[in-house]
Amino acid sequence: MRNIIVCTKVVPKSDAVFFDPVTKRLDRTKAENQINDADKNALETALKIKEKYGGKVIVLSMGPQFFDQFLKVAIAMGADDAILLSDRLFGGSDTFPTALILSTAIKKIGDYDLVLTGEESSDAGLGQLPAQIAEFLELPQVLFVSSLDLSENKIIARRTIKGGYEIVETDMPAVLSIELGINQPRFPDFRRKRWADKEFQLKVWSNGDLGLSEDEVGLKGSYTSVRRLVEIQPSTRKKIFIEGTSEEKVEKMIEIINERMNK
Amino acid sequence: MTEKSIWVFLERKGDGVEDTSLEVLGKARELSDKSGLPVTGVIPGTMDGGKLKKIINYGADKLLYLDEANLNNYSTDLYVHSLESIVREKLPEILLIGATPYGRDLAGRLAARLRTGLTANAVTLDVDDNGLLVSGVPAYGGKIIAEIVCEKSRPQMATVRPGTFKPYFNEKRNGEIETIRPDISGVRDRVRVRERKISDFLDLTKSKRTVIAGNGTRGDLGLVKEFADSIGADIGVTRPLADRGLISRDFQVGSTGYSLRSEIAVILGVSGSEHFTSGIKDCGTVISIDLNPKSEIFQHSDYCIVGDIFDLIPKAIEKMKVKM
C-alpha cells in the first residue's frame, strides 16, 4: 500500500460564531477551532486501512500557521506525517483554488493510493472539494462513502445515493469522501501527543513550494465571491405556550392536530 | 448556436425525472420571467417523447435531450464529459443542479472542469439587474445567509437544496425539444456500480404531516414512530440522530438534509439550532415539545409545550387509540 492522504479542514465550532447586525460581519474571535468532524472519520478510515494493508497516513490541511496544533492532534491519533499549506496568498480562496492548492500538494507528496476527505465541512458545508480535487488529479471519485474495503488494487465502496446506496468498484488511486459518523475516531494517544508537541517536525509548505502563480490562488484564483451577508429573518410563528397538566397539554395538542387534519 | 439561457440539469429517477430537479426547474421559470433569459432543461439518457413533452410543462422553454442509453444511470465520468461538451458548445449563462448526492457529485467536478464558480446547496436564488445569479447559502450554523455571485466566468453554477422550491406546472406549456447524441466513445467509466439498492422510501419533502425527533427523544424512534403512526404522520430526525446511524439520511431535516412543507410538524426534543429550523420554516403549523422552557425551538413554533416527551407522548398515543 502506498500513501494514504487525508485532507482535513480546521473549522470553528459554529455555536461560537456571532453575527454583528451593524457591521454585517462575523465575529469568529470567540470561536474555538477543531478538526472538522467528518474529516476525523476520514482519518479514522485511513488509520484502519493502514492497520490492515500498510502504507503511510499523511494529513494535509490549508490554513494559518497556528493550525499546526490541530495537525499534531492528527499525528497523536496515529497519522505518520502532516503537512500544513500556509501562505498569505491563499487567503480568500474559494473551493476552486483550494482544490487546486490541495491537489498540487498531493502531487508533490506523490506515491499515493488513496486520497480521503470528509463528506463536507461543518462551517461551509459545500462538499464540493473532493470532486474538484479528483478532477485536478484526474482520478476517479467516490463520494459519500459509508464503508469501504480494498481488494488487490481495487476499492469496493458503499456510497449513499438518494433513497439508498450503491456498492461501487474503482481502481486505486482514487479520491473518496467519507460520510460523517461512519466510525468512532480514536482518541489521541497521550505519549504520541507529547512526542508530536515536542519533537515532531511539521512540514509547512508555502505557495513557493507548490509553484502556483499568484493569480491562481486566493481571491484572484477564486470564481465566486460573497456579495453580502444577510441575517436570517426572525420567525413569525405564534409561539403560544400550552399550559396545564400533562393530560390537558396532550388534549390540546391533539385538538390542534385534528383541527389541521380536517381542514 | 448559442443563446443566453438558464439551464437546469434534470436528474433521472428511473425513467422519469427526480423531484428536486423539477423544483429547480420551477424556480428557473420564475428567474426567467424576471430576467428574460429562457429556461433550458437538460435531460440525459433515453426517454419516450410523451415524457419529454411533459417535462416542458414543468417550466422549460426548451429541452436538450441527450439521447444516449449509457446515460440512463448516473456516472461521474460520462455525465461530466457529456455536460462539458454541450456547455462549451452552447455557453449557458447559468447552470442549476439539484443538490442530491448525484447532483453534488456532478456539480463539483463539472465546475472544476469548466473552470467556473459553483455555489453549493443554495436555499435562495435570484437574478439581479445585471443578470447575475445571486445564490444564498446558509453559513456558520445557519445564522446568516451568504449571498454568493460568480462574476468572471460562465456558466454561473449552483446546486440547490432539495425541497427548497415548489415545482411549477402548466399543461398547456409548449417548448422545443432538441435531440443531441453525445459522443462518449472516448470516455472510460472508471466507477463501476456492482449493486444499487433504493428503498421504497418516503420523500420527506412531500410529507403532509411530520413528527420530527431530536436528541431529547434519546433516540427512541420506536416511540416516535408509534406516535407518528397514530396521527398518520411520517417521521423525520435532526442531524445528530442521523449521524448516530439510527435512521438513514433520507429522514434528516435541516440545512444538510431536507426542507419540509408539511401542513403540521410536531417536533420532539429538538434544541432548535438554525441549521435545523431552516428546514421547517415552510411548514404550516409547528408544535414543539421540549423539557427546556427556554429552548430555541419554541421561537420557531406556533404551539409550545414544555414537558417530558416520555410522559406526554405515550398519553397522546393512548388518546388517539381511544378516538379510533
HADDOCK unambig.tbl for C-alpha pairs under 7 A between the chains (distance, minus, plus):
assign (segid A and resid 14 and name CA) (segid B and resid 140 and name CA) 5.51 0.50 0.50
assign (segid A and resid 14 and name CA) (segid B and resid 141 and name CA) 5.13 0.50 0.50
assign (segid A and resid 15 and name CA) (segid B and resid 141 and name CA) 6.65 0.50 0.50
assign (segid A and resid 17 and name CA) (segid B and resid 140 and name CA) 6.74 0.50 0.50
assign (segid A and resid 96 and name CA) (segid B and resid 112 and name CA) 6.61 0.50 0.50
assign (segid A and resid 123 and name CA) (segid B and resid 139 and name CA) 6.42 0.50 0.50
assign (segid A and resid 123 and name CA) (segid B and resid 140 and name CA) 5.18 0.50 0.50
assign (segid A and resid 123 and name CA) (segid B and resid 141 and name CA) 6.83 0.50 0.50
assign (segid A and resid 124 and name CA) (segid B and resid 139 and name CA) 5.68 0.50 0.50
assign (segid A and resid 124 and name CA) (segid B and resid 140 and name CA) 6.76 0.50 0.50
assign (segid A and resid 126 and name CA) (segid B and resid 120 and name CA) 5.20 0.50 0.50
assign (segid A and resid 126 and name CA) (segid B and resid 121 and name CA) 6.77 0.50 0.50
assign (segid A and resid 128 and name CA) (segid B and resid 104 and name CA) 6.89 0.50 0.50
assign (segid A and resid 128 and name CA) (segid B and resid 108 and name CA) 4.74 0.50 0.50
assign (segid A and resid 129 and name CA) (segid B and resid 108 and name CA) 6.99 0.50 0.50
assign (segid A and resid 131 and name CA) (segid B and resid 105 and name CA) 6.44 0.50 0.50
assign (segid A and resid 131 and name CA) (segid B and resid 108 and name CA) 5.29 0.50 0.50
assign (segid A and resid 131 and name CA) (segid B and resid 109 and name CA) 4.88 0.50 0.50
assign (segid A and resid 132 and name CA) (segid B and resid 108 and name CA) 5.64 0.50 0.50
assign (segid A and resid 132 and name CA) (segid B and resid 109 and name CA) 5.03 0.50 0.50
assign (segid A and resid 132 and name CA) (segid B and resid 112 and name CA) 5.52 0.50 0.50
assign (segid A and resid 135 and name CA) (segid B and resid 109 and name CA) 5.84 0.50 0.50
assign (segid A and resid 135 and name CA) (segid B and resid 112 and name CA) 6.65 0.50 0.50
assign (segid A and resid 135 and name CA) (segid B and resid 113 and name CA) 6.85 0.50 0.50
assign (segid A and resid 140 and name CA) (segid B and resid 190 and name CA) 6.10 0.50 0.50
assign (segid A and resid 140 and name CA) (segid B and resid 191 and name CA) 6.77 0.50 0.50
assign (segid A and resid 143 and name CA) (segid B and resid 105 and name CA) 6.69 0.50 0.50
assign (segid A and resid 161 and name CA) (segid B and resid 101 and name CA) 5.39 0.50 0.50
assign (segid A and resid 161 and name CA) (segid B and resid 102 and name CA) 6.77 0.50 0.50
assign (segid A and resid 162 and name CA) (segid B and resid 100 and name CA) 6.50 0.50 0.50
assign (segid A and resid 162 and name CA) (segid B and resid 101 and name CA) 6.25 0.50 0.50
assign (segid A and resid 163 and name CA) (segid B and resid 198 and name CA) 5.25 0.50 0.50
assign (segid A and resid 163 and name CA) (segid B and resid 199 and name CA) 5.89 0.50 0.50
assign (segid A and resid 163 and name CA) (segid B and resid 201 and name CA) 6.08 0.50 0.50
assign (segid A and resid 163 and name CA) (segid B and resid 250 and name CA) 6.12 0.50 0.50
assign (segid A and resid 164 and name CA) (segid B and resid 197 and name CA) 5.51 0.50 0.50
assign (segid A and resid 164 and name CA) (segid B and resid 198 and name CA) 4.27 0.50 0.50
assign (segid A and resid 164 and name CA) (segid B and resid 199 and name CA) 5.80 0.50 0.50
assign (segid A and resid 165 and name CA) (segid B and resid 196 and name CA) 6.01 0.50 0.50
assign (segid A and resid 165 and name CA) (segid B and resid 197 and name CA) 5.44 0.50 0.50
assign (segid A and resid 165 and name CA) (segid B and resid 198 and name CA) 6.50 0.50 0.50
assign (segid A and resid 166 and name CA) (segid B and resid 193 and name CA) 6.62 0.50 0.50
assign (segid A and resid 166 and name CA) (segid B and resid 195 and name CA) 5.49 0.50 0.50
assign (segid A and resid 166 and name CA) (segid B and resid 196 and name CA) 4.32 0.50 0.50
assign (segid A and resid 166 and name CA) (segid B and resid 197 and name CA) 6.17 0.50 0.50
assign (segid A and resid 167 and name CA) (segid B and resid 193 and name CA) 6.02 0.50 0.50
assign (segid A and resid 167 and name CA) (segid B and resid 194 and name CA) 5.44 0.50 0.50
assign (segid A and resid 167 and name CA) (segid B and resid 195 and name CA) 5.03 0.50 0.50
assign (segid A and resid 167 and name CA) (segid B and resid 196 and name CA) 6.46 0.50 0.50
assign (segid A and resid 168 and name CA) (segid B and resid 191 and name CA) 6.37 0.50 0.50
assign (segid A and resid 168 and name CA) (segid B and resid 192 and name CA) 5.42 0.50 0.50
assign (segid A and resid 168 and name CA) (segid B and resid 193 and name CA) 4.36 0.50 0.50
assign (segid A and resid 168 and name CA) (segid B and resid 194 and name CA) 5.40 0.50 0.50
assign (segid A and resid 169 and name CA) (segid B and resid 191 and name CA) 5.74 0.50 0.50
assign (segid A and resid 169 and name CA) (segid B and resid 192 and name CA) 5.17 0.50 0.50
assign (segid A and resid 169 and name CA) (segid B and resid 193 and name CA) 6.45 0.50 0.50
assign (segid A and resid 169 and name CA) (segid B and resid 194 and name CA) 6.93 0.50 0.50
assign (segid A and resid 170 and name CA) (segid B and resid 190 and name CA) 6.04 0.50 0.50
assign (segid A and resid 170 and name CA) (segid B and resid 191 and name CA) 4.87 0.50 0.50
assign (segid A and resid 170 and name CA) (segid B and resid 192 and name CA) 6.38 0.50 0.50
assign (segid A and resid 180 and name CA) (segid B and resid 243 and name CA) 6.64 0.50 0.50
assign (segid A and resid 181 and name CA) (segid B and resid 243 and name CA) 5.29 0.50 0.50
assign (segid A and resid 181 and name CA) (segid B and resid 244 and name CA) 6.59 0.50 0.50
assign (segid A and resid 223 and name CA) (segid B and resid 116 and name CA) 5.97 0.50 0.50
assign (segid A and resid 223 and name CA) (segid B and resid 117 and name CA) 4.51 0.50 0.50
assign (segid A and resid 223 and name CA) (segid B and resid 150 and name CA) 5.76 0.50 0.50
assign (segid A and resid 223 and name CA) (segid B and resid 152 and name CA) 6.41 0.50 0.50
assign (segid A and resid 223 and name CA) (segid B and resid 153 and name CA) 6.69 0.50 0.50
assign (segid A and resid 224 and name CA) (segid B and resid 117 and name CA) 5.19 0.50 0.50
assign (segid A and resid 224 and name CA) (segid B and resid 148 and name CA) 6.50 0.50 0.50
assign (segid A and resid 224 and name CA) (segid B and resid 149 and name CA) 5.57 0.50 0.50
assign (segid A and resid 224 and name CA) (segid B and resid 150 and name CA) 4.42 0.50 0.50
assign (segid A and resid 224 and name CA) (segid B and resid 151 and name CA) 7.00 0.50 0.50
assign (segid A and resid 225 and name CA) (segid B and resid 148 and name CA) 5.59 0.50 0.50
assign (segid A and resid 225 and name CA) (segid B and resid 149 and name CA) 5.56 0.50 0.50
assign (segid A and resid 225 and name CA) (segid B and resid 150 and name CA) 6.42 0.50 0.50
assign (segid A and resid 226 and name CA) (segid B and resid 146 and name CA) 6.36 0.50 0.50
assign (segid A and resid 226 and name CA) (segid B and resid 147 and name CA) 5.66 0.50 0.50
assign (segid A and resid 226 and name CA) (segid B and resid 148 and name CA) 4.53 0.50 0.50
assign (segid A and resid 226 and name CA) (segid B and resid 149 and name CA) 6.43 0.50 0.50
assign (segid A and resid 227 and name CA) (segid B and resid 147 and name CA) 5.52 0.50 0.50
assign (segid A and resid 227 and name CA) (segid B and resid 148 and name CA) 5.66 0.50 0.50
assign (segid A and resid 227 and name CA) (segid B and resid 149 and name CA) 6.42 0.50 0.50
assign (segid A and resid 228 and name CA) (segid B and resid 146 and name CA) 6.10 0.50 0.50
assign (segid A and resid 228 and name CA) (segid B and resid 147 and name CA) 5.44 0.50 0.50
assign (segid A and resid 229 and name CA) (segid B and resid 144 and name CA) 6.48 0.50 0.50
assign (segid A and resid 229 and name CA) (segid B and resid 145 and name CA) 5.76 0.50 0.50
assign (segid A and resid 229 and name CA) (segid B and resid 146 and name CA) 4.57 0.50 0.50
assign (segid A and resid 229 and name CA) (segid B and resid 147 and name CA) 6.15 0.50 0.50
assign (segid A and resid 230 and name CA) (segid B and resid 144 and name CA) 5.56 0.50 0.50
assign (segid A and resid 230 and name CA) (segid B and resid 145 and name CA) 5.09 0.50 0.50
assign (segid A and resid 230 and name CA) (segid B and resid 146 and name CA) 6.32 0.50 0.50
assign (segid A and resid 231 and name CA) (segid B and resid 143 and name CA) 6.57 0.50 0.50
assign (segid A and resid 231 and name CA) (segid B and resid 144 and name CA) 4.55 0.50 0.50
assign (segid A and resid 231 and name CA) (segid B and resid 145 and name CA) 6.27 0.50 0.50
assign (segid A and resid 232 and name CA) (segid B and resid 143 and name CA) 6.19 0.50 0.50
assign (segid A and resid 232 and name CA) (segid B and resid 144 and name CA) 5.31 0.50 0.50
assign (segid A and resid 232 and name CA) (segid B and resid 145 and name CA) 6.45 0.50 0.50
assign (segid A and resid 235 and name CA) (segid B and resid 299 and name CA) 6.94 0.50 0.50
assign (segid A and resid 235 and name CA) (segid B and resid 300 and name CA) 5.79 0.50 0.50
assign (segid A and resid 237 and name CA) (segid B and resid 300 and name CA) 5.80 0.50 0.50
assign (segid A and resid 237 and name CA) (segid B and resid 301 and name CA) 5.52 0.50 0.50
assign (segid A and resid 237 and name CA) (segid B and resid 302 and name CA) 5.00 0.50 0.50
assign (segid A and resid 238 and name CA) (segid B and resid 301 and name CA) 6.70 0.50 0.50
assign (segid A and resid 238 and name CA) (segid B and resid 302 and name CA) 4.32 0.50 0.50
assign (segid A and resid 239 and name CA) (segid B and resid 298 and name CA) 6.31 0.50 0.50
assign (segid A and resid 239 and name CA) (segid B and resid 299 and name CA) 6.28 0.50 0.50
assign (segid A and resid 239 and name CA) (segid B and resid 301 and name CA) 5.41 0.50 0.50
assign (segid A and resid 239 and name CA) (segid B and resid 302 and name CA) 4.58 0.50 0.50
assign (segid A and resid 239 and name CA) (segid B and resid 303 and name CA) 5.61 0.50 0.50
assign (segid A and resid 239 and name CA) (segid B and resid 304 and name CA) 6.26 0.50 0.50
assign (segid A and resid 240 and name CA) (segid B and resid 302 and name CA) 5.88 0.50 0.50
assign (segid A and resid 240 and name CA) (segid B and resid 303 and name CA) 4.87 0.50 0.50
assign (segid A and resid 240 and name CA) (segid B and resid 304 and name CA) 5.86 0.50 0.50
assign (segid A and resid 241 and name CA) (segid B and resid 303 and name CA) 5.84 0.50 0.50
assign (segid A and resid 241 and name CA) (segid B and resid 304 and name CA) 4.54 0.50 0.50
assign (segid A and resid 241 and name CA) (segid B and resid 305 and name CA) 5.95 0.50 0.50
assign (segid A and resid 242 and name CA) (segid B and resid 303 and name CA) 6.72 0.50 0.50
assign (segid A and resid 242 and name CA) (segid B and resid 304 and name CA) 5.99 0.50 0.50
assign (segid A and resid 242 and name CA) (segid B and resid 305 and name CA) 5.44 0.50 0.50
assign (segid A and resid 246 and name CA) (segid B and resid 312 and name CA) 6.21 0.50 0.50
assign (segid A and resid 250 and name CA) (segid B and resid 312 and name CA) 6.35 0.50 0.50
assign (segid A and resid 250 and name CA) (segid B and resid 315 and name CA) 6.96 0.50 0.50
assign (segid A and resid 250 and name CA) (segid B and resid 316 and name CA) 5.69 0.50 0.50
